[in-house]
C-alpha cells in the first residue's frame, strides 16, 4: 500500500442516537424509532451518535 496519500475528512453523519436500551424498554419501544430519527437529523449531532458514518477523500501529498 502506498502511504504517500492522505485521507482528508469531509463529513460525519450520526445515526442511532439512542442506545439499544431505549428499544428494549416496554414504555419507549414504540417511540424510540421516531425519536432516533429526529435526533439523527440535528446538525452537529454526529459526535454524540452511537453509530457514525465518516466520509473522507483521498488526497495527494503536496
C-alpha angles and dihedrals in degrees: 000000000000111000094191090093126080130204114231114205110237110170144344124209122193122219131176100028092178123068120239089259090073090059092049098054111096094219095049101034095096096043098042098083092051092046090047092052093049094046092048092057095058109110112245094019096119096096090060097042123113091219122030132182115208124198120204134175123219111235135187117245116248 
